Amino acid sequence: MTNKPDRSGPCILAGFALAAMLACTTPSASAHEANKRVADANALATADTVSRPTPSTRRAVARAEKGPYYVDFRARTAASWGHAFVWYGKTSERAVEVAGLTPAGDTWAYVLGHLTWVPAETGASYGDLDPDYLTASYRVYLNEADAKRVFAYIKKLQANSPVWNAETTNCTGFIGDIAEYMGLKVPYRWQRPENFVNSLKEMNGGRQMVRLSTE
């Protein structure tokens, strides 16, 4: 198992977790379907709604800060704590790829994942492409060379994340690994996805352009 439990937050009481999760859960898409799903124009447009520059400075900031590729750290509502995931792709294209860590299967798998490790899916889950569910977004841009490295890392992380557990190998830890690989400062991982994404943005000063260190 490639995840690192020692970086996760403290365990919550199993009884509390079960009570919260049994109330209602959100289904995930199958891995095959998730890899094929893309966002429509309206969903893609929401990615830049947070912290837009004023009209007088938008053009200058765009020239200085934006690259041809991006990774968008996102959080959305869910029946309980919410979910954190990433969009990534090319700024000139509507289609996006989605990566996140969710339990595979039905409600029982989700609940069981608060007590032990359960099989995981790492593509798009229900609601990831719906702008109405979005609660937080932090988009950073990359040049082509860095994007190739980051996108390859995301694919590798997906391939090496076979299990999900609410307390140790969860969605915030998954996107936190991506942010850390990109050289971003990463906040405390055991918190609500919305708070995690907002903290990630705050800790990095809202920087828009990321340049990886040389290998």
Solvent accessible surface area in square Angstrom, and as a share of the most:
residue,aa,sasa,rsa
1,M,131,0.58
2,T,73,0.43
3,N,19,0.10
4,K,104,0.44
5,P,58,0.37
6,D,128,0.66
7,R,82,0.30
8,S,31,0.20
9,G,11,0.10
10,P,95,0.60
11,C,98,0.59
12,I,39,0.20
13,L,145,0.72
14,A,42,0.33
15,G,50,0.48
16,F,115,0.48
17,A,1,0.00
18,L,47,0.23
19,A,70,0.54
20,A,29,0.23
21,M,1,0.00
22,L,111,0.55
23,A,86,0.67
24,C,76,0.45
25,T,25,0.15
26,T,35,0.20
27,P,86,0.54
28,S,30,0.20
29,A,14,0.11
30,S,55,0.36
31,A,51,0.39
32,H,128,0.57
33,E,90,0.40
34,A,4,0.03
35,N,109,0.56
36,K,137,0.58
37,R,71,0.26
38,V,86,0.50
39,A,4,0.03
40,D,89,0.46
41,A,42,0.32
42,N,110,0.56
43,A,0,0.00
44,L,31,0.15
45,A,59,0.46
46,T,24,0.14
47,A,5,0.04
48,D,47,0.25
49,T,74,0.43
50,V,65,0.37
51,S,83,0.54
52,R,132,0.48
53,P,41,0.26
54,T,82,0.48
55,P,108,0.68
56,S,105,0.68
57,T,62,0.36
58,R,107,0.39
59,R,185,0.67
60,A,54,0.42
61,V,44,0.25
62,A,35,0.27
63,R,177,0.65
64,A,72,0.56
65,E,61,0.27
66,K,84,0.36
67,G,10,0.10
68,P,60,0.38
69,Y,37,0.14
70,Y,1,0.00
71,V,0,0.00
72,D,0,0.00
73,F,0,0.00
74,R,3,0.01
75,A,0,0.00
76,R,12,0.04
77,T,68,0.39
78,A,34,0.27
79,A,51,0.40
80,S,31,0.20
81,W,76,0.27
82,G,14,0.14
83,H,11,0.05
84,A,0,0.00
85,F,2,0.01
86,V,0,0.00
87,W,1,0.00
88,Y,2,0.01
89,G,11,0.11
90,K,73,0.31
91,T,57,0.33
92,S,91,0.58
93,E,91,0.41
94,R,164,0.60
95,A,48,0.37
96,V,4,0.02
97,E,77,0.34
98,V,10,0.06
99,A,0,0.00
100,G,0,0.00
101,L,1,0.00
102,T,13,0.07
103,P,10,0.07
104,A,26,0.20
105,G,54,0.52
106,D,102,0.53
107,T,65,0.38
108,W,161,0.57
109,A,15,0.12
110,Y,38,0.15
111,V,3,0.02
112,L,57,0.29
113,G,0,0.00
114,H,11,0.05
115,L,96,0.48
116,T,55,0.32
117,W,113,0.40
118,V,4,0.03
119,P,92,0.58
120,A,21,0.17
121,E,30,0.13
122,T,21,0.12
123,G,4,0.04
124,A,2,0.02
125,S,3,0.02
126,Y,116,0.44
127,G,7,0.06
128,D,2,0.01
129,L,23,0.12
130,D,53,0.28
131,P,44,0.27
132,D,124,0.64
133,Y,70,0.27
134,L,39,0.19
135,T,47,0.28
136,A,3,0.03
137,S,4,0.03
138,Y,4,0.02
139,R,25,0.09
140,V,0,0.00
141,Y,4,0.01
142,L,0,0.00
143,N,55,0.28
144,E,89,0.40
145,A,67,0.52
146,D,12,0.06
147,A,1,0.01
148,K,134,0.57
149,R,64,0.23
150,V,0,0.00
151,F,36,0.15
152,A,61,0.47
153,Y,53,0.20
154,I,0,0.00
155,K,97,0.41
156,K,133,0.56
157,L,18,0.09
158,Q,28,0.13
159,A,84,0.65
160,N,59,0.30
161,S,3,0.02
162,P,77,0.49
163,V,32,0.19
164,W,15,0.05
165,N,9,0.05
166,A,6,0.05
167,E,21,0.10
168,T,30,0.17
169,T,2,0.01
170,N,12,0.06
171,C,14,0.09
172,T,4,0.02
173,G,12,0.11
174,F,1,0.00
175,I,0,0.00
176,G,0,0.00
177,D,13,0.07
178,I,0,0.00
179,A,0,0.00
180,E,84,0.38
181,Y,78,0.30
182,M,3,0.01
183,G,57,0.55
184,L,8,0.04
185,K,128,0.54
186,V,36,0.21
187,P,13,0.08
188,Y,125,0.48
189,R,23,0.08
190,W,50,0.17
191,Q,46,0.20
192,R,110,0.40
193,P,6,0.04
194,E,73,0.33
195,N,70,0.36
196,F,0,0.00
197,V,1,0.00
198,N,72,0.37
199,S,30,0.20
200,L,0,0.00
201,K,36,0.15
202,E,140,0.63
203,M,85,0.38
204,N,15,0.08
205,G,71,0.68
206,G,26,0.25
207,R,100,0.37
208,Q,43,0.19
209,M,21,0.10
210,V,0,0.00
211,R,157,0.57
212,L,22,0.11
213,S,92,0.59
214,T,132,0.77
215,E,175,0.78
